[in-house]
């Protein structure tokens, strides 16, 4: 069985089956880059819910309206617009620490420090609807709080740019790229367990402020990863070979070159790929800001939510990640992407049923299991697919472009999620409004499903050498 080398495009066919025996896997696990990738994945996952879904729970408990919670979720657009400053991260060293640590590791450390400091500032401000006095000037507290959340999102998105580049550049083979992708996903999901589950249990005991301080301290895991990691050889070599950023050639190479290279490599399929990626996780994005407020309105205690997410939800996530990894190895990235396009939005229907059924612990647990398995599967499917589309030399910028397309439309629309729930509740109960909303988020996944089916249909035939090895190019 060979490991896929592409995704819906013709890639170089392997000449021999990839080594997938347990001894080779163990040898990879002894590589320090795998440990660094696990810690970096964890560091990448810490901030995102702290300015997203988990923050919605904190705000709802403080009496903030659903529409305001939805609008504040727009700070997450920083993750979708990161392609705008990805060329700078790709071609320039980080201030102060870049020359010392190298280009990739320098940006990692700087972004991690900014995330931690901004989280501490959010704790000092708190989400309340009153006036905050700063140097004798009265400011709207929620606006200041939102601005700090935006700083966290911006620094976190910068960290994601460079971690993705480090992951892709550090892999010595397609097989190891798959291992690093799964390892990064495992670390990332571990962080989501902390910030989406354990933090709710902690907040019930010690309060939101102390819990967020602890999350800021956990960014130290990323610092440890920076110490363990080594600067990729291609990044170090590229730093010496690339033209100076502030020349005409340097600007072209940093900003325009990655996009031309992408369309030149994939041709007419490029637009189909970008469109499929942009719609793939839209159901999850649109639903996201309302999930935790929904639990609060349903009357489920936050410690119960945290306990279920940290037990049954965690097991389901691990199974979803493993299933996607096995599917990618056996069937290729594109068929795995298609499967995720069915599972992802379909899981939203479980929440619609929960809204109509009520706060039954068994139904809630079942909904969590379904959602976590499907999200774990779809997440790995999309990451693997996007990673297979990048070109050496433009890794950070091209991957930032792809991950921005994957999130931009959904993150724009999710800002209106609170308004939609409120409008759907007019003339109905609030729970009925939630049920209609969750059903609608599942239906908007249909276009992505159609586009993924087209990618499978249009992918090139399997070369004879690959077929003999038991695999396919994507």
N, C-alpha and C positions, 0 to 999 in steps of 0.2 A: 504493500500500500504506500503510495507516495503522498507527500504533503502538497496541497495546492500551491501553485505558483502565481496565480492570477485570479481575477474575478470578473468574468464576463468579457475578457479580452484575451488576445493571444499572448501568451508569455513563453519564456524559454522552457522547452520541455526538458525534464530531468532525464538523464541518460541511464540512471539506475534507481531502483527503489530506495527511498529514504530510510535511514536506520531509525527504527522506532522501538527497538528492544528495550527491556527495562534497564539494562546496563548503561545504554546510551542516555536514557532519561536521567538516571541517577548521576551520571557524569555531568550532565547539564545542571542539575540541582546543586552540585558542589561549586559551581561557578559563582563568584562573588557578585557578578552583575545580576543574577537572579534574585539574591537577597536584597540588593539595592533596589531592584525593580519592585519587589514586594513592598518595601518601605515607601518608595516614591508613589506607588499606587495609593497607599494609605494616606500620605500627605496630600495627594491630589483630591481625594474624596472628602477630606475634613471640611473645607469651607462651603461647599456647594449647597448643602441643606441648611447650613447656619444662616444663609441669606435667602433661603427659599422655603421649602416645605415646613421645616421645623420652626423657622421664624414665624410662619403663619400661625402655628399653635400658640406661641408666646403672645403674639399680637391679638389673637382672638380671645384669649383668656384675659387680656387687658381691656377688652371691650371695643377693639378696633373693628370697624365695619368690613364686611366681606369685599365690597368694592375697593376700599383702600388697600386691603391685603392683596387683592388681585393686581392693582396698579403698581404696588411696591415690588411685585415680582419682576417688574421690568428691569430691575438692577441686573438680573440674569442675562440681559442682552449683551453684557460685556463678554460673556462666553461665546456669543454668536458673532461678535464684531472683532474678535481677536485677530482675524486675518489682516486687519488694518495696521497693526503694529508688529505682526509676526515677522515681516521682513527685517525690522530693526533687531529683533531677538535673533534672527537667523544670521545676520551679517555683522553685528556689532557686539563688542564685549559689554558686560554689565558694568555700571559705574562702580568704582572703588574695588570691587572684588573680582571682576572679570579677568584681569591680568594675573591674578594670584591663583584662582581656581580653574580657569579656562572658561570658554564661552558658555557651554551648557550648564556646568556646575555653578558658575557665577550667577547666572540669572535665576537658577533654582534657589540659591540661598537668599538673594535679595527679595524675591517675591514671597518667600516663606516668612521673612521678618516683617514685611509690610502687612501680610494677612494677620499675623499674631497681634501686632500693635493695633490694627483697626478693630479687631474683635474686642480687645480690651476697652477701646474707646466706646464701642457700642454698649458694653455693659455699663459704663459710666453714664451714658445718656438715657438709655431705656426707651422702649416704645410706648409713649403716652401722649394723649392729645392735650397738651398744655404748652406753656411758653418756657423756653430754656434761656437763662441769663448767661451770656458769654461776654466777659469784659464789660459788663454793664449794659449790653445790648440784648434786647429780647428777640429770640429766634423761635420759630416754630419747631418744637421738639421732634416731631415726626419727620420734618424735612432734614434736620441735622442727622437723625438716626438713619434715614434713607441714604443720605450722602455717604455716611460711614459704611453702610452696607454695600454701596457702589464701589468704594475703595477696596473692600474685601473681594468683591467679584472681579474687579480689574486685576488685582494682584494674583488672585487665584487663576484667572484665565491665562495670565502670563506664565505662571508655573506650569499650567497644562501644556502650553505651547512647547516649552523647552523639555518637559518630561516626555512628551510624545516623540519629539525629535531624538532625544537620547535613547529611547526604547528602539526606535527604528534603526538608528545608526549603530547601536551596540550589538545588534544581532549578527552573528557570523553565518547564518544560513536561514532558509525559510522555516526549517523545523524549529530552530531556536527562536525565530520571530514569533511563531505560534506559542512557544513556551513562555516567552516574555509577555506576550499579550494576555495570556491566561493568568500569569502571575500578577500582572498589573491590575487586571480585573478583580482578582481575588483580594488584593490589598485595598483597592478602591471600594469594593463591596464591604470589606471589613470596616472601613471608615464610615460608610453609610449606616452600618449596623450601630456604630457608636453615636452618630449624629442624628439618626432617625429613630432609634429605639432606646438605647441605654441612656441617652440624655433625657428622655422623657421620665424614666424612672428616677434619675438623679434630680431632675427639676422638681419632682413631687416631694423629694426629701429635703433638698437644700436650696431650692429656688433656681430660677433661670439665670440670674447673674453669676452665681458660683459655677453653674454648669458651663456657661460660656467662657469663663476664665479657664476652666479645665480644658476646654476645646482649644483655646489659644496655646496652652502649654503643650498640647499634643502635636502642634506644628513642629515641635522639636524632633519628632520622628523623621521628618523630612531632612532636618539638619544632619541627623545621623546618617541618612542615606547619602547625602552629599559627601560626607567624609568617606564612606565606603566606596562610592562609585568612582569610576575612572573616566576621564574625558575620552569620548570616542575618538578613535584614530582618524576617521573621516572628517570629524569636526575640527580637530587640531590641524590636519592637513589643509582643510578648506580655509581655515583662518589665515594660513600663510599664502595660499594661492589666489584667493578671491581679490578682486580689485578693491581699492579703498571705497567705502560706502558713499562718501560725499563727493564722488565724481559722477559724470554723466553715465559712464559705463557701470559704475557701482550701483547707481539708482536703478538703472534698467535691470541689472542682474538681480537686485534684491526684490524689486516690486513687480516688474513686468515679466521677467524671465520665467518665474515659476508658473504663471498662468499660461503663457505661450507653450511651455514645455508640456503642461498637462493636456491641453487641447491637441497638440501635435502628437502626443503619444496615443491618445485614445480616439482621436478623430471624431466622427459623427456620434459615436457612442457617449462622448463626454457629457453632452447636454442631458441625455437620458439618465446617465449615472447621477449627475448633480441633482436632477429633479427628484429621482427616487430617494436619494439621501435626504433631501430637504423635507420630504413628507413622511419619512420612515417612522420617526418617534413623535410625530405631532400629537397623536392621542394622549400620550403620557405627559407631554409638556402642558397641553391645555388643561388636563385634569389636575396636574400636580399641585397648584396653589390651593385648591379646595379640599384636598384629601384630609389634612389635619384639622382644619376648621369643621369639616364634616364629622369627624370623630368627636370633636368637642360638642357640636350641636346634637349629635346622636346620643350623647351622655355616656360615652365610653371613657373611663378614667385614663389619663395619660400613662400611668404606670402599667395599666393593662395593655395599652397599645404597645408600649415599649417591650413588655414581657413577651407578647406574641411575636412581635417582629424579631426579637432576639433569640427565639427558640424555633418554632415551626417555620417562621419566615426565613431565618438564616439557613436552615436545612434545605428549604425549597430553592433558595438562591444558589446554593452550592450545586444542587442537582441541575439547575437550569444552565449554569456556567459550564458544568461538565458535559451536559448533553450538547450544547452548542459547539464545544471544542471537538467532541467526537464526530459530530455531524460535519464540521468543516474539514476534518482530516479524511473522512470517508467519502463525502459527496462534493466537497468544494465550498468555497465561500458564497457563491451566488445562490445555489439551492438552499443553503443554510439561511441566507438573507431572506429568501422567500418564505421559509417556514416561520422565521421571526416576525414577518409582516402579518402572518395570520394570528400568531399567539399574542403579540403585543397588545393590539387594540381589543382583541377578544376578551382579555382579562378584565377590561373596564366594565364589562357587563356584570361581573361579580359584585361590583360596588353598587350598581343599580339595584340588584336584588337585595343587597344588604340594607340599602336606604328604605326599601319597602317592607322588609322583614322586621327591622328593629335591632336593638343592641343585644342580640343573642351572641354569647361568647363562641359557640360552635360555628355559627355562620360567619362571624367576623374572622375566626381563625382560618376557615376554608377560603375566604376571600383573600386573606393575606398570603396563603400558600400558593394559590393560583397566580396572584399578581407577582409575587417574588420569583417564581419559577419562570414565568413568561418574560419578565423584565430582565432576569439574568441571561436567558437565552438570546433575546433580541439584542441586548447590549453587546455581548461578545460577537454575535453575528455581524453587527454593524462596524465595530472596531476592527475586526479582522478584514472585512471587505475594504474599508477605507485605507487601512495600512497597506494593502496590496496594490493600491493605485498610485502611490507616491514615487517620485524619482529621486535618485541619489543626487545630492547637491542642493536640492530645494525641499528637503524633508519637512522642516518646521513650517515653512510657508504653505506648502501644498496640503499638509495634513490640517493646518489651521483653516485653510479654505474649505476643505471637505467637512470638518467638524463644525464650521460656522454655517455652512449650508444645511447641515443636519439639524441645527437648532434654531436658526434665525426665524423662520416662519412660525414655528410653534411658540417661541418665546414672545413674539409680538402678540399673537392671539391670546396667550394665557393671561395677559394683563387684564383682559375683559372677562375672565372666568367668574369673578365675583359678581359682576353686573349680570351675567347670564343666569347664574343661580338665582339671584334676586328677582329677575324678570320672569323666569320660569316658575317661581313660587307665587306669583300674583294669581289669586283665585284658587290656589292649591295650598297644601301644607308645604312647609319648608323641605321635608323629606321627599315629597313628590317632586319638588323642584330639583333636588339633588339627583333623583332617579332619572329624570328626563335629561339632565345635564350629562350624567355618566353614559347614558345610552348614546347621546349625540357624539361624545368623544370617541366612542367605539366606531361609529359610522364614518367619521372623517378619516379612518385608517384605510378605507376601501381604495382610494386612488393610489396610495403607496403599494398596496397589494397588487394592483394591476400593473404598475410600473416594474415591480420586481419580477412579475411573471414575464414581462417583455424582456428583461435582462437575461432571464434563464433561456428564453426562446431564441434570442439573438446571439447567445454566446457561441464561440467557434467550436467546431467538432473536436473531439478528443484526439490528439496525435497518437499514432500507433504505438510509439515508445511509451507514452504515458499510460495508454490503455493496457499495455502488457504488464505495467507495474501495478495496475489495479487502481489508478487514480485518474484525475482529470485536472486541467489547468485552472479551473475556477468554478 
